[in-house]
Amino acid sequence: MKKFITLTLALIMVLGCFAGCSGDSYKEDTVMVVNGTEVSFDEYCYWLGYSASYLQYVYSSYTGSSAVDWDAASPLDENQTNFEWCVANTKETIVKSCIVEAEFNDRGLKLSDEDKAEIDETLKTAAENWCGKGADQEKLREYLAGVNINYDYYKKNLEMNLISNALFEDMYGENGEKLKEADVLKYAEENGYVNANHILIQTKDPNGTVEYSDAEIARRTELAKQLSDELRAISDTDEMMTRFAELKAEYCDDLLYRAKCTGCEKVFGIHKKDFDEGKLTCPNCGTANKADNFMYSDNAEGYEFAKGAMVEEFYNCCLSLKEYEVSEPVKSTYGYHIIVRLPLDTAKSIIDPYASSTMTLAATVADKEFSDMLDGKTEKATVEFVNGFEASNFKSMFTDSGFKLTSYKDYKASKESSDK
């Protein structure tokens, strides 16, 4: 399981938090203490810079410019300035990292030899990517020092990625398989997840851009009704599902081969039966295309999805159906859907409009539980700035041109100079 759904959890994938000693006295460069674990100046600044870079990315995505007014209200939280958001996000990221590492150690977990080999390979690749082919770890160490990153700390960050994954797998399994199926299904039902299959009869061309003629739409409307009536008349579930699969393979427009035409370069789609029969002519320009230019999109088993993943008409119809009940034709912008609702399947990949990658239903619930666990422990964590540090000490690093990373050595020298 290598996917987390929030920014702070995503940061954990590469975040390391060196364990220090607890007590009343701390190392000179300690900025923050989390549940007795010391966080160094360089470590804190690294993740402060990461948060600043993420904000610049957000601004660049929406405005085309990475320039940030650090005193303006943040687009990620209107109750905070951009600087305050960076400080808050850095704190939360570091706290959650410390919690992950503590949980990992408390469970007696260790990184495997395969994990360590993966880290070594990543370091080797990084050295060659940044320092040139054949570069060794000393070259990488020099390169990282030039951008104020300690080599050992960088390596620790790589370890944290694997530590996070190992902890998740120990708690839930790689894809949430350690969770009770009943608990997964209860969550899915309470949060509106649906499993359904459909036969789509489009009223537009395969690319969904041009409406068919009135006569063709009328023919397709009647076809959708005939298919629905036939399926709804079958009382035996197994027989109905067998026939559903047969009709879907023959008529469904959501089961297409698609290709970019070698003549007009427009993307077009054809039905499976047309592909099998070698009818590969582009409907736009008439060019005969080769079979190996086509890509097949198979959704024969239908979809399991969260609210918002499908058009509203499709989703609402699914909610109104009982398991294995077939709908009358449902009209959407795509055409007519003949839908059969299916039982939820914890091992089936789901379509979630708010997730960045595809996971099974069980993995989705495990991810949510893992996130909730970290949030709960974060709320109870003991966190404090020490050695006279506070957030305002780092404001000078936020400049008009972006975040200027400063090492503790340079910070100390500058402070001593200004105190004279």
Secondary structure by P-SEA (a helix, b strand, c coil): ccccccaaaaaaccbbbbbbbbccccccccccccccbbbcaaaaaaaaaaaaaaaaaaaaaccccccccccccccccccccaaaaaaaaaaaaaaaaaaaaaaaaaacccccaaaaaaaaaaaaaaaaacccccccaaaaaaaaaaacccaaaaaaaaaaaaaaaaaaaaccccccccccaaaaaaaaaaaccccbbbbbbccccccccccccaaaaaaaaaaaaaaaaaaaacccaaaaaaaaaaaaacccccbbbbbccccccbbbbbcaaaaaaccccccccccccccccbbbbbcccccccccccccaaaaaaaaacccccccccccccccccbbbbbcccccbbbbbccccccccaaaaaaaaaaaaaaaaaaaabbbbbcccccccccccccccccbbbbcaaaaaaaaaaaac
